[in-house]
Amino acid sequence: MGQVAWKALFLSLFDYKTEKYVIAKNKKVGILYRVVQLSILAYLVGWVFVVKKGYQDTDTSLQSSVITKLKGVAFTNTSELGERLWDVADYVIPPQGESVFFVMTNLIVTPNQRQDTCPESTSIPDALCDKDMDCVEGAAVVAGNGVKTGRCLKDRDSTRGTCEILAWCPVEKRSKPKKPLLGSAENFTVYIKNSIRFPKFKFSKMNVLATDNESYLKTCRYSQEHPYCPIFVLGNIVRWAGGNFQEMALEGGVIGIQIEWNCDLDKAPSECNPHYSFSRLDNKSAETSISSGYNFRWVQSRAQCSSSLPGSGLALMGAGAFFCDLVLLYLIKKSNFYRGKKYEEVKSCSRKSLSSPTLNGNQSPDQLDGL
């Protein structure tokens, strides 16, 4: 018995299967097949193609560069500095940065400073002393302005004093300014040139209008009417970020400028446009404000681009036929009948064995002799 089974298994390896199409005149299964087809078609068209755009290929490996240049001149007249003209070399500190630009809007002036010995500020805890032994000579003042000389300096009527230090004297005042020195920086402008390239699609573009008019960049300002003018007014940037320039210029802040390119290359290149968003990145509380006088510090660009590719979702249409085959062959009452019609075993036979009715009623035994 075992040998017969193994022999049958071995011989089955040489069987050949070919498709046989059976038209089942069953209205229920036919209606189910069309409903499944329409459902899959609606999913492909509505969700995959229209909503998710699954027929497109996406390139997120953006190559981008950002160049910034500030312009603006301010005039101040103060008791500490007198009359002074401020240009880019004075208020852009440091002059260079990767995707960053700085604008100094305020400063604390301590006139007539020179390297000398003087009392440390009373607001420095490590500088408070009762006697000279509290001021170790040569030790740096923690969070202070200089190095201790070994002397404790006291006022006549005071029991406590501060350590004498070697530093830039007199030490810097700790009082906060009441208004920003460069409040007029609100009208300064920054030129932001952003060049992008999608290497996968070999597509490049800039946020600068291609024009032969040489005066365009000298007169334009960015707005919804001029999206390809890369000249931004600092006051507008702060306002778009939800802040007030004069308040932020007093103690500083951080503004993030994001340039987003989301391009569909199925459309014309003119439809690929930059979109700007502005946000304040630091804590707006004056008590926790960061470095005084610096109020712009981060420029970032990112992009996503798509290009049309043939979709493979139509292969799902075959799932409808597979599902209906399961219903027809295994789930309905006459499944055995349909299964017998779909799967038929054909063997090579002799003439004697073909005395029974022919396959379709038309062939004679002589015609089947070559099977």
Sine and cosine of phi, psi and omega as CSV:
sin_phi,cos_phi,sin_psi,cos_psi,sin_omega,cos_omega
0.00,0.00,-0.67,0.75,0.01,-1.00
-0.91,0.41,-0.61,0.79,0.01,-1.00
-0.91,0.42,-0.62,0.79,0.02,-1.00
-0.89,0.45,-0.67,0.75,0.00,-1.00
-0.90,0.43,-0.70,0.71,0.01,-1.00
-0.91,0.41,-0.58,0.81,0.02,-1.00
-0.91,0.41,-0.66,0.75,0.02,-1.00
-0.91,0.42,-0.64,0.77,0.03,-1.00
-0.90,0.43,-0.65,0.76,0.00,-1.00
-0.91,0.42,-0.69,0.72,0.00,-1.00
-0.93,0.37,-0.47,0.88,0.01,-1.00
-0.92,0.39,-0.33,0.94,0.03,-1.00
-0.91,0.41,-0.37,0.93,-0.03,-1.00
-0.99,-0.17,0.15,0.99,0.07,-1.00
-0.96,0.28,0.48,-0.88,0.04,-1.00
-0.84,-0.55,0.75,-0.67,-0.01,-1.00
-0.95,-0.33,0.71,-0.70,0.06,-1.00
-0.76,-0.65,0.44,-0.90,-0.06,-1.00
-0.95,0.31,0.56,-0.83,0.09,-1.00
-0.75,-0.66,0.82,-0.57,-0.04,-1.00
-1.00,-0.09,0.81,-0.58,0.00,-1.00
-0.86,-0.50,0.83,-0.55,0.06,-1.00
-1.00,0.00,0.94,-0.35,-0.03,-1.00
-1.00,-0.05,0.89,-0.45,0.03,-1.00
-0.99,0.13,0.91,0.41,-0.01,-1.00
-0.82,-0.57,0.94,-0.34,-0.10,-0.99
-0.91,0.40,-0.59,0.81,-0.02,-1.00
-0.90,0.44,-0.73,0.68,0.01,-1.00
-0.93,0.38,-0.59,0.80,0.03,-1.00
-0.89,0.45,-0.68,0.73,0.04,-1.00
-0.91,0.42,-0.66,0.75,0.03,-1.00
-0.87,0.49,-0.64,0.77,-0.01,-1.00
-0.89,0.46,-0.69,0.72,0.00,-1.00
-0.94,0.35,-0.59,0.81,0.04,-1.00
-0.90,0.44,-0.68,0.73,0.02,-1.00
-0.90,0.44,-0.68,0.73,0.03,-1.00
-0.87,0.50,-0.73,0.69,-0.01,-1.00
-0.91,0.42,-0.60,0.80,0.02,-1.00
-0.90,0.43,-0.70,0.71,0.01,-1.00
-0.91,0.42,-0.65,0.76,0.01,-1.00
-0.90,0.43,-0.65,0.76,0.04,-1.00
-0.90,0.43,-0.63,0.78,0.04,-1.00
-0.90,0.44,-0.70,0.72,-0.02,-1.00
-0.91,0.42,-0.73,0.69,-0.07,-1.00
-0.96,0.29,-0.76,0.65,-0.10,-0.99
-0.96,0.28,-0.75,0.66,-0.11,-0.99
-1.00,-0.02,-0.81,0.58,-0.11,-0.99
-0.94,0.35,-0.74,0.68,-0.10,-0.99
-0.99,0.10,-0.77,0.63,-0.13,-0.99
-0.98,0.20,-0.78,0.63,-0.09,-1.00
-0.98,0.19,-0.83,0.55,-0.10,-1.00
-1.00,0.00,-0.19,0.98,-0.03,-1.00
0.76,0.65,0.78,0.63,-0.03,-1.00
-0.92,0.39,-0.20,0.98,0.01,-1.00
-0.99,0.13,-0.02,1.00,-0.07,-1.00
-0.97,-0.25,0.43,-0.90,0.09,-1.00
-0.96,-0.27,0.60,-0.80,-0.10,-0.99
-0.89,-0.45,0.65,-0.76,0.05,-1.00
-0.87,-0.49,0.93,-0.38,0.03,-1.00
-0.95,-0.32,0.04,1.00,0.02,-1.00
-0.99,0.11,0.93,0.36,-0.09,-1.00
-0.96,0.28,0.68,-0.73,0.20,-0.98
-0.96,-0.27,0.86,-0.51,-0.15,-0.99
-0.65,-0.76,0.52,-0.85,0.10,-0.99
-0.66,-0.75,0.55,-0.83,-0.01,-1.00
-0.77,-0.64,0.78,-0.63,0.06,-1.00
-0.85,-0.53,0.75,-0.66,0.00,-1.00
-0.84,-0.55,0.54,-0.84,0.04,-1.00
-0.51,-0.86,0.83,-0.55,-0.02,-1.00
-0.99,-0.14,0.47,-0.88,0.06,-1.00
-0.62,-0.78,0.59,-0.81,0.03,-1.00
0.45,-0.89,0.56,-0.83,0.00,-1.00
-0.77,-0.64,0.67,-0.74,0.01,-1.00
-0.74,-0.67,0.51,-0.86,0.03,-1.00
-0.86,-0.50,0.75,-0.67,0.03,-1.00
-0.77,-0.64,0.43,-0.90,0.05,-1.00
-0.62,-0.78,0.99,-0.16,-0.04,-1.00
-0.84,-0.54,0.30,-0.95,0.00,-1.00
-0.93,0.37,-0.50,0.86,-0.01,-1.00
-0.98,0.19,-0.64,0.77,-0.12,-0.99
-0.94,-0.34,-0.28,0.96,-0.07,-1.00
0.96,0.29,-0.43,-0.90,0.03,-1.00
-0.98,0.19,0.75,-0.66,-0.03,-1.00
-0.51,-0.86,0.63,-0.78,0.07,-1.00
-0.97,-0.25,0.79,-0.61,-0.03,-1.00
-0.95,-0.31,0.80,-0.60,0.10,-0.99
-0.84,-0.55,-0.15,-0.99,-0.10,-0.99
-0.85,0.53,-0.62,0.79,-0.03,-1.00
-0.91,0.42,-0.35,0.94,-0.04,-1.00
-1.00,-0.02,-0.63,0.78,-0.14,-0.99
-0.96,-0.27,-0.12,0.99,0.09,-1.00
-0.99,-0.12,0.98,-0.20,-0.08,-1.00
-0.72,-0.70,0.85,-0.52,-0.15,0.99
-0.95,0.30,0.27,-0.96,-0.09,-1.00
-0.95,0.32,-0.31,0.95,-0.06,-1.00
-0.69,-0.72,0.43,-0.91,0.07,-1.00
-0.15,-0.99,0.49,-0.87,-0.02,-1.00
-0.98,0.18,0.92,-0.38,-0.04,-1.00
0.82,0.58,0.55,0.83,-0.05,-1.00
-0.60,-0.80,0.61,-0.79,0.23,-0.97
-0.64,-0.76,0.58,-0.81,-0.06,-1.00
-0.90,-0.43,0.60,-0.80,0.09,-1.00
-0.74,-0.67,0.86,-0.51,0.07,-1.00
-0.99,0.14,0.84,-0.54,-0.01,-1.00
-0.92,-0.40,-0.20,0.98,-0.01,-1.00
-0.41,-0.91,0.36,-0.93,0.06,-1.00
-0.37,-0.93,0.38,-0.93,0.07,-1.00
-0.97,-0.24,0.84,-0.54,-0.06,-1.00
-0.98,-0.20,0.79,-0.61,0.12,-0.99
-0.88,-0.47,0.99,-0.13,-0.12,-0.99
-0.94,0.33,0.40,-0.92,0.12,-0.99
0.87,0.50,0.58,0.82,0.05,-1.00
-0.98,0.22,0.58,-0.81,0.11,-0.99
-0.43,-0.90,0.30,-0.95,0.02,-1.00
-0.96,0.28,0.88,-0.47,-0.09,-1.00
-0.29,-0.96,-0.11,-0.99,0.09,-1.00
-0.96,-0.27,0.64,-0.77,-0.04,-1.00
-0.30,-0.95,0.27,-0.96,0.04,-1.00
-0.93,0.38,0.63,-0.77,0.11,-0.99
-0.94,0.33,0.34,-0.94,0.00,-1.00
-0.90,0.43,0.63,-0.77,0.01,-1.00
-0.94,0.34,-0.20,0.98,0.01,-1.00
-1.00,0.10,0.00,1.00,0.00,-1.00
-0.99,-0.14,0.92,-0.39,-0.07,-1.00
-0.87,0.50,-0.61,0.79,-0.06,-1.00
-0.95,0.32,-0.19,0.98,-0.03,-1.00
-1.00,-0.08,-0.14,0.99,-0.03,-1.00
-0.96,0.27,0.61,-0.79,-0.07,-1.00
-0.48,-0.88,0.33,-0.94,0.10,-0.99
-0.92,-0.39,-0.47,0.88,-0.03,-1.00
-0.51,-0.86,0.15,-0.99,-0.06,-1.00
-0.89,0.46,-0.49,0.87,-0.03,-1.00
-0.91,0.41,-0.34,0.94,0.03,-1.00
-0.97,0.25,-0.23,0.97,-0.04,-1.00
-0.91,-0.40,1.00,0.02,-0.04,-1.00
-0.93,0.37,0.84,-0.54,-0.05,-1.00
-0.88,0.47,0.75,-0.67,0.04,-1.00
1.00,0.01,-0.15,0.99,0.00,-1.00
-0.99,0.11,0.70,-0.71,0.03,-1.00
-0.97,0.25,0.61,-0.79,0.03,-1.00
-0.97,0.23,0.83,-0.56,0.00,-1.00
-0.91,0.42,0.82,-0.58,-0.03,-1.00
0.85,0.53,0.48,0.88,-0.02,-1.00
-0.93,-0.37,-0.42,-0.91,-0.15,-0.99
-0.89,-0.46,-0.13,0.99,-0.06,-1.00
-0.24,-0.97,-0.38,-0.92,-0.07,-1.00
-0.91,-0.41,0.69,-0.73,-0.03,-1.00
-0.93,0.36,0.59,-0.81,0.01,-1.00
-0.98,-0.17,-0.15,0.99,-0.02,-1.00
0.98,-0.17,0.05,1.00,-0.01,-1.00
-0.93,-0.38,0.60,-0.80,0.09,-1.00
-0.95,-0.31,0.90,-0.44,-0.06,-1.00
-0.99,-0.15,0.78,-0.62,-0.02,-1.00
-0.80,-0.60,0.48,-0.88,0.18,-0.98
-0.97,0.25,0.27,-0.96,-0.08,-1.00
-0.87,0.49,-0.68,0.74,-0.09,-1.00
-0.99,-0.15,0.23,0.97,-0.07,-1.00
-0.94,-0.35,0.63,-0.77,0.04,-1.00
-1.00,0.04,-0.36,0.93,0.01,-1.00
-0.88,-0.48,0.45,-0.89,0.01,-1.00
-0.64,-0.77,-0.31,-0.95,0.03,-1.00
-0.78,-0.63,0.46,-0.89,-0.01,-1.00
-0.94,0.35,0.61,-0.79,0.14,-0.99
-0.97,0.24,0.65,-0.76,-0.03,-1.00
-0.76,-0.65,0.39,-0.92,0.18,-0.98
-0.99,-0.16,0.91,-0.43,-0.12,-0.99
-0.29,-0.96,-0.14,-0.99,0.17,-0.99
-0.98,0.20,0.92,-0.38,-0.11,-0.99
-0.92,-0.40,0.54,-0.84,-0.11,0.99
-0.93,0.36,0.39,-0.92,-0.04,-1.00
-0.93,0.37,0.31,-0.95,-0.08,-1.00
-0.91,0.41,0.64,-0.77,0.06,-1.00
-0.95,0.33,0.53,-0.85,-0.01,-1.00
-0.98,-0.19,0.00,1.00,-0.01,-1.00
-0.96,0.29,0.63,-0.78,-0.01,-1.00
-0.99,0.12,0.64,-0.77,0.06,-1.00
-0.93,0.37,0.50,-0.87,-0.04,-1.00
-1.00,0.07,-0.39,0.92,0.05,-1.00
-0.53,-0.85,0.44,-0.90,-0.05,-1.00
-0.93,0.36,0.61,-0.79,0.02,-1.00
-0.91,0.41,-0.70,0.71,-0.02,-1.00
-0.96,-0.28,0.87,0.49,0.07,-1.00
-0.90,0.43,-0.44,0.90,0.01,-1.00
-0.95,0.30,-0.09,1.00,0.06,-1.00
-0.90,0.43,-0.20,0.98,0.07,-1.00
-0.84,0.54,-0.47,0.88,-0.02,-1.00
-0.99,-0.11,0.02,1.00,0.06,-1.00
-0.92,0.39,0.35,-0.93,0.00,-1.00
-0.84,-0.54,0.43,-0.90,0.08,-1.00
-0.77,-0.64,0.75,-0.67,0.05,-1.00
-1.00,-0.07,0.88,-0.48,-0.01,-1.00
-0.89,-0.46,0.96,-0.28,0.01,-1.00
-0.98,-0.21,0.88,-0.48,-0.02,-1.00
-0.88,-0.47,0.88,-0.47,0.05,-1.00
-0.94,-0.34,0.74,-0.67,-0.01,-1.00
-0.80,-0.60,0.40,-0.92,0.07,-1.00
-0.50,-0.86,0.75,-0.67,0.11,-0.99
-0.98,-0.20,0.98,-0.20,-0.11,-0.99
-0.90,0.44,-0.49,0.87,-0.05,-1.00
-0.91,0.41,-0.57,0.82,-0.03,-1.00
-0.95,-0.32,0.02,1.00,0.01,-1.00
0.81,0.58,0.75,0.67,-0.04,-1.00
-0.87,-0.49,0.76,-0.65,-0.02,-1.00
-0.77,-0.64,0.49,-0.87,0.05,-1.00
-0.30,-0.95,0.33,-0.95,0.06,-1.00
-0.81,-0.59,0.29,-0.96,0.05,-1.00
-1.00,-0.03,0.34,0.94,0.00,-1.00
-0.92,-0.38,0.73,-0.68,-0.01,-1.00
-0.91,0.41,0.77,-0.64,0.06,-1.00
-0.99,0.16,0.96,-0.28,-0.05,-1.00
-0.55,-0.83,0.44,-0.90,0.06,-1.00
-1.00,-0.01,-0.06,1.00,-0.01,-1.00
-0.98,0.20,0.96,-0.29,-0.06,-1.00
-0.93,0.37,-0.36,0.93,-0.03,-1.00
-1.00,0.00,-0.05,1.00,-0.07,-1.00
-0.87,0.49,-0.79,0.62,-0.04,-1.00
-0.94,0.35,-0.27,0.96,0.01,-1.00
-1.00,0.08,-0.30,0.96,-0.09,-1.00
-0.87,-0.49,-0.36,0.93,-0.11,-0.99
-0.99,0.15,0.36,-0.93,0.13,-0.99
-0.67,-0.74,0.61,-0.79,-0.05,-1.00
-0.89,0.45,0.69,-0.73,0.09,-1.00
-0.29,-0.96,0.06,-1.00,0.05,-1.00
-0.90,0.44,-0.47,0.88,0.05,-1.00
-0.98,0.20,-0.38,0.93,0.00,-1.00
-0.78,-0.63,0.94,0.34,-0.06,-1.00
-0.94,0.34,-0.31,0.95,0.00,-1.00
-0.97,-0.26,0.40,0.92,0.18,-0.98
-0.99,-0.17,0.91,-0.41,-0.09,-1.00
-1.00,0.03,0.33,0.94,0.00,-1.00
-0.99,-0.15,0.89,-0.45,-0.06,-1.00
-0.90,-0.43,0.70,-0.72,0.10,-1.00
-1.00,0.10,0.76,-0.65,-0.08,-1.00
-0.86,0.51,-0.64,0.77,0.02,-1.00
-0.88,0.48,-0.62,0.78,0.03,-1.00
-0.92,0.39,-0.63,0.78,0.00,-1.00
-0.87,0.49,-0.71,0.71,0.01,-1.00
-0.91,0.42,-0.64,0.77,0.00,-1.00
-0.92,0.40,-0.66,0.75,0.04,-1.00
-0.91,0.42,-0.43,0.90,0.04,-1.00
-0.99,0.10,0.00,1.00,0.04,-1.00
1.00,0.06,0.36,0.93,-0.02,-1.00
-0.88,-0.48,0.05,-1.00,0.07,-1.00
-0.91,-0.41,0.82,-0.57,-0.13,-0.99
-0.89,0.45,-0.72,0.69,-0.07,-1.00
-0.90,0.44,-0.59,0.81,0.03,-1.00
-0.94,0.35,-0.68,0.73,-0.03,-1.00
-0.95,0.30,-0.54,0.84,-0.01,-1.00
-0.93,0.37,-0.31,0.95,-0.03,-1.00
-0.93,0.37,-0.71,0.71,-0.05,-1.00
-0.81,-0.59,-0.04,1.00,0.09,-1.00
0.98,-0.19,0.18,-0.98,-0.01,-1.00
0.01,-1.00,0.03,-1.00,-0.03,-1.00
-0.77,-0.64,0.80,-0.60,0.02,-1.00
-0.91,-0.42,0.76,-0.65,0.08,-1.00
-0.98,-0.18,0.76,-0.65,0.04,-1.00
-0.89,-0.45,0.89,-0.45,-0.03,-1.00
-0.92,-0.38,0.77,-0.64,0.04,-1.00
-0.93,-0.36,0.89,-0.45,-0.07,-1.00
-0.91,-0.41,0.76,-0.65,0.09,-1.00
-0.92,-0.40,0.90,-0.43,0.04,-1.00
-0.81,-0.58,1.00,-0.07,-0.23,-0.97
-0.93,-0.36,0.70,-0.72,0.12,-0.99
-0.96,-0.27,0.97,-0.26,-0.09,-1.00
-0.98,0.20,0.02,1.00,0.20,-0.98
-0.93,0.36,-0.37,0.93,-0.01,-1.00
-0.99,-0.14,0.03,-1.00,-0.02,-1.00
-0.93,0.37,0.48,-0.88,0.03,-1.00
-0.84,0.54,-0.45,0.89,0.01,-1.00
-0.92,0.39,-0.27,0.96,0.03,-1.00
-0.99,0.10,-0.13,0.99,0.02,-1.00
-1.00,-0.03,0.98,-0.18,-0.13,-0.99
-0.82,-0.58,0.50,-0.87,0.05,-1.00
-0.97,0.22,0.54,-0.84,0.07,-1.00
-0.81,-0.58,0.81,-0.59,-0.09,-1.00
-0.97,-0.22,0.59,-0.81,0.14,-0.99
-0.67,-0.75,0.59,-0.81,-0.09,-1.00
-0.80,-0.60,0.69,-0.73,-0.01,-1.00
-0.50,-0.86,0.51,-0.86,0.06,-1.00
-1.00,-0.01,0.80,-0.60,-0.14,-0.99
-0.99,-0.13,-0.30,0.95,-0.04,-1.00
-0.99,-0.11,0.14,-0.99,0.08,-1.00
-0.95,0.31,0.78,-0.62,-0.07,-1.00
-0.97,0.24,-0.17,0.99,-0.02,-1.00
-0.93,0.37,0.75,-0.66,-0.01,-1.00
-0.90,0.43,-0.52,0.85,-0.03,-1.00
-0.94,0.35,-0.43,0.90,-0.05,-1.00
-0.92,-0.39,0.32,0.95,-0.01,-1.00
-0.91,0.42,0.54,-0.84,-0.02,-1.00
-1.00,0.03,-0.33,-0.94,-0.21,-0.98
-0.67,0.75,0.82,-0.57,-0.02,-1.00
-0.90,0.43,0.66,-0.75,0.15,-0.99
1.00,0.03,-0.09,1.00,0.00,-1.00
-0.93,-0.37,0.85,-0.53,-0.10,-0.99
-0.72,-0.69,0.18,0.98,0.16,-0.99
-0.61,-0.79,0.74,-0.67,-0.11,-0.99
-0.48,-0.87,-0.08,1.00,-0.09,-1.00
-0.58,-0.81,0.81,-0.59,0.12,-0.99
-0.81,-0.59,0.81,-0.59,-0.03,-1.00
-0.72,-0.69,0.56,-0.83,0.10,-1.00
-0.74,-0.67,0.56,-0.83,0.07,-1.00
-0.55,-0.84,0.24,-0.97,-0.06,-1.00
-0.37,-0.93,0.33,-0.95,0.10,-0.99
-0.57,-0.82,0.72,-0.69,-0.10,-1.00
-0.69,-0.72,0.59,-0.81,-0.04,-1.00
-0.81,-0.59,0.46,-0.89,0.06,-1.00
-0.65,-0.76,0.56,-0.83,-0.13,-0.99
-0.94,0.35,0.73,-0.69,0.09,-1.00
-0.70,-0.72,0.52,-0.86,0.03,-1.00
-0.90,0.44,0.72,-0.70,-0.02,-1.00
-1.00,0.09,0.44,-0.90,0.03,-1.00
-0.96,-0.29,0.14,0.99,-0.05,-1.00
-0.91,0.41,-0.35,0.94,-0.02,-1.00
-0.91,0.41,-0.26,0.97,0.05,-1.00
-0.90,0.44,-0.34,0.94,0.03,-1.00
-0.92,0.40,-0.33,0.94,-0.01,-1.00
-0.88,0.48,-0.50,0.87,0.04,-1.00
-0.92,0.39,-0.33,0.95,0.03,-1.00
-0.91,0.40,-0.47,0.88,0.03,-1.00
-0.91,0.42,-0.69,0.72,0.03,-1.00
-0.91,0.41,-0.64,0.77,0.00,-1.00
-0.89,0.45,-0.69,0.73,0.00,-1.00
-0.90,0.43,-0.69,0.72,0.00,-1.00
-0.93,0.37,-0.52,0.85,0.09,-1.00
-0.88,0.47,-0.66,0.75,0.04,-1.00
-0.88,0.48,-0.68,0.74,0.01,-1.00
-0.91,0.42,-0.71,0.71,-0.09,-1.00
-0.92,0.38,-0.64,0.77,-0.16,-0.99
-1.00,-0.05,-0.29,0.96,-0.12,-0.99
-0.71,-0.70,-0.32,0.95,-0.18,-0.98
-0.95,-0.32,-0.42,0.91,-0.03,-1.00
-1.00,-0.02,0.17,-0.99,-0.09,-1.00
-0.90,0.43,-0.63,0.77,-0.05,-1.00
-1.00,-0.06,0.51,0.86,-0.05,-1.00
-0.89,0.45,-0.59,0.81,0.01,-1.00
-0.89,0.46,-0.62,0.78,0.01,-1.00
-0.90,0.44,-0.74,0.67,-0.01,-1.00
-0.93,0.36,-0.56,0.83,0.03,-1.00
-0.91,0.41,-0.59,0.80,0.04,-1.00
-0.93,0.37,-0.51,0.86,0.04,-1.00
-0.97,0.23,-0.53,0.85,-0.06,-1.00
-0.98,0.19,-0.67,0.74,-0.04,-1.00
-0.96,-0.28,0.91,-0.42,-0.03,-1.00
-0.77,-0.64,0.73,-0.69,0.00,-1.00
-0.99,-0.14,0.82,-0.57,-0.04,-1.00
-0.90,-0.44,0.81,-0.58,0.02,-1.00
-0.87,-0.49,0.44,-0.90,0.09,-1.00
-0.96,0.27,0.80,-0.60,-0.11,-0.99
-0.81,-0.58,0.34,-0.94,0.09,-1.00
-1.00,0.08,0.07,-1.00,-0.02,-1.00
-0.90,0.43,-0.61,0.80,-0.07,-1.00
-0.91,0.42,-0.61,0.79,-0.02,-1.00
-0.97,0.26,-0.14,0.99,-0.02,-1.00
-0.98,-0.21,0.36,0.93,0.07,-1.00
-0.97,0.25,-0.16,0.99,0.07,-1.00
-0.97,0.22,0.14,-0.99,-0.01,-1.00
-0.82,0.57,0.56,-0.83,-0.02,-1.00
-0.95,0.30,0.15,-0.99,-0.12,-0.99
-0.88,0.48,-0.72,0.69,-0.03,-1.00
-0.83,-0.56,0.21,0.98,0.04,-1.00
1.00,0.05,-0.03,1.00,-0.07,-1.00
-0.91,-0.42,-0.48,0.88,-0.05,-1.00
-0.99,0.15,0.57,-0.82,0.09,-1.00
-0.99,-0.16,0.31,-0.95,0.05,-1.00
-0.83,0.56,-0.57,0.82,0.01,-1.00
-0.91,0.43,-0.57,0.82,-0.02,-1.00
-0.94,0.33,-0.41,0.91,-0.03,-1.00
-1.00,-0.09,0.14,0.99,-0.08,-1.00
-0.91,0.42,-0.41,0.91,-0.06,-1.00
-1.00,0.02,0.05,1.00,-0.02,-1.00
-0.91,0.42,0.00,0.00,0.00,0.00
